[in-house]
Amino acid sequence: MSALLLPLAGCFRSTRSVMQTHAPSTVLDATLTDLLKQTDDRFNQIKSMNASIDISVSTGGGKEGKVVDYAAFPGYLLLRKPGDLRVLLFTPVGHIQAVDMVTDGKTFTVQIPPRNRAITGSNAVSTPSANPIENLRPGVFFDSLLIRGADGDDLVSRTSDERIYQPDPTQKAVFDVPEYDLGIYHQVTGSQELTSRRVIHISRATLMPYQQDIYDEKGQKVTIANYDNYQKFGDQLFPSVITIQRPIDQLRLRLTIKKLSTNQALEDNQFQLPKMPANAQIQKLP
């Protein structure tokens, strides 16, 4: 059939220009075992982090028909495995303490000094809130900062694809980079059903992750973390820009790392919040 159609179609065709893509100079190969080991090694190399950061937030999207961008807040981030995390942010003007959040991996407390208010709750959302900020629990930061490997009972896969992207929108260069997708799944007990846990997208130009998709127990994609502009901080190669998207909540955070030290000793008191005034408003989230 095609032999008959192609000559005929030549009389009814048109040609249009598209932006030409560029392939990377080097394409690296890796087996599934290689990818799993590299992911584990990167995760295990970092025991603690002490970072100077900027965090900006955007809310809204297609569902609302608008996007609201907020100014970047400078601050600090402390992380200590297995679950300690503290994020301290200041106002863009006046450098006044705006938010101070601490978690031990199970529960969290957020202090908002300008409003004489604190919020406490579990790291796991039991009842989603209509307020997208309230669904942004500390575990989202932890899981986005450090990409975990597969657990012993997880099932894994490696597939190949291509990523077409434009690093700089002001430039015309568009790249077509082969990638590996490392899928991590959990088998539902007593059935053949698999549930997605995470998919790690790895550039074959560098064998470094550029995106991680995180799913909940219902199979919904709840977090998309993008990793850009890898830099050497000491002897540690780490993305200096991490963008965290929460598609269901229409929430987007951009975390820019200005300085980073890893594997320094962090004390317990560095993960303790100052005492709030007696008249502070305390809100408990489920």
HUWOQUI-V781620 format. One record per pair of residues at least 6 apart in sequence whose ideal C-beta (glycine too) atoms are under 6 Angstrom apart, sorted by sequence separation. I is the first residue (numbers start at 1). J is the second residue. D is the distance in Angstrom with one decimal. If there is no record, write none. Layout:
I/J/D + I/J/D
This chain:
60/66/5.0 + 79/85/5.2 + 129/135/5.6 + 150/156/5.1 + 215/221/5.6 + 216/222/4.9 + 60/67/4.5 + 90/97/5.8 + 91/98/4.9 + 102/109/5.7 + 111/118/4.9 + 128/135/5.6 + 187/194/5.6 + 202/209/5.3 + 203/210/5.2 + 230/237/5.6 + 245/252/5.0 + 60/68/5.3 + 78/86/4.4 + 90/98/5.7 + 166/174/5.0 + 213/221/5.6 + 58/67/5.6 + 59/68/5.1 + 89/98/5.0 + 101/110/4.4 + 110/119/4.5 + 185/194/4.4 + 186/195/5.1 + 200/209/5.3 + 201/210/5.8 + 214/223/4.1 + 230/239/5.3 + 231/240/4.7 + 244/253/4.5 + 77/87/5.3 + 89/99/4.5 + 125/135/5.5 + 201/211/4.1 + 58/69/4.9 + 100/111/4.5 + 109/120/4.8 + 185/196/5.8 + 186/197/5.6 + 213/224/5.6 + 228/239/5.9 + 229/240/4.6 + 243/254/5.1 + 76/88/4.9 + 88/100/5.0 + 164/176/5.1 + 200/212/5.3 + 227/239/3.8 + 229/241/4.9 + 57/70/4.7 + 75/88/5.1 + 99/112/5.9 + 184/197/4.7 + 212/225/4.6 + 228/241/4.3 + 242/255/4.6 + 75/89/3.7 + 87/101/4.7 + 123/137/5.0 + 162/176/5.7 + 163/177/4.9 + 184/198/4.7 + 199/213/4.4 + 75/90/5.6 + 107/122/5.7 + 108/123/5.9 + 123/138/5.7 + 211/226/5.2 + 227/242/5.9 + 241/256/5.5 + 56/72/4.0 + 73/89/4.2 + 74/90/5.6 + 86/102/4.8 + 97/113/5.3 + 123/139/4.8 + 162/178/5.5 + 163/179/4.9 + 183/199/5.1 + 198/214/5.3 + 106/123/5.9 + 210/227/5.4 + 226/243/4.4 + 240/257/4.9 + 54/72/4.4 + 55/73/5.3 + 85/103/5.1 + 161/179/5.4 + 181/199/5.6 + 182/200/4.3 + 209/227/5.7 + 196/215/4.4 + 225/244/5.4 + 54/74/5.3 + 84/104/5.9 + 161/181/5.9 + 181/201/5.7 + 71/92/4.7 + 83/104/5.6 + 224/245/4.3 + 53/75/5.8 + 83/105/1.9 + 158/180/5.7 + 159/181/4.7 + 179/201/5.7 + 180/202/4.6 + 196/219/5.9 + 52/76/6.0 + 53/77/5.2 + 158/182/6.0 + 179/203/5.7 + 195/219/5.7 + 179/204/5.8 + 51/77/4.5 + 157/183/4.3 + 177/203/5.6 + 178/204/4.3 + 236/262/5.0 + 233/260/3.9 + 50/78/5.7 + 156/184/5.7 + 177/205/5.3 + 49/79/4.1 + 108/138/4.9 + 154/184/5.2 + 155/185/4.5 + 48/80/4.6 + 154/186/6.0 + 155/187/6.0 + 47/81/5.6 + 150/184/5.0 + 103/138/3.9 + 85/138/5.3 + 85/142/5.6 + 147/209/5.7 + 147/212/5.5 + 144/225/3.9 + 140/223/5.8 + 144/244/5.0 + 43/146/5.6 + 43/148/5.6 + 43/149/5.8 + 40/149/4.1 + 39/149/4.4 + 135/249/5.4 + 132/249/3.3 + 132/251/4.4 + 32/158/4.1 + 35/182/5.1 + 27/178/5.5 + 134/285/5.9 + 21/174/5.0 + 22/175/5.3 + 23/176/5.8 + 24/177/5.4 + 19/174/5.1 + 21/176/3.8 + 118/276/5.4 + 127/286/4.7 + 126/286/4.8 + 111/273/5.6 + 118/280/5.8 + 109/273/5.9 + 116/280/5.0 + 117/281/4.6 + 118/282/5.2 + 119/283/4.8 + 120/284/5.4 + 121/285/3.3 + 102/271/5.5 + 102/273/5.3 + 100/273/5.8 + 28/204/5.2 + 27/204/5.1 + 30/207/5.8 + 28/207/5.1 + 24/205/3.9 + 86/271/5.3 + 80/266/4.9 + 63/250/6.0 + 84/271/4.8 + 61/250/4.2 + 60/250/5.6 + 59/251/5.7 + 78/270/5.8 + 58/252/4.3 + 57/253/5.5 + 56/254/4.8 + 55/255/5.4 + 53/255/5.8 + 54/256/4.4 + 53/257/5.7 + 51/257/5.2 + 52/258/4.6 + 52/259/4.1 + 51/260/4.7 + 50/261/4.7 + 49/262/5.6 + 50/264/5.9 + 48/263/5.8 + 46/262/5.2 + 47/263/5.1 + 48/266/5.2
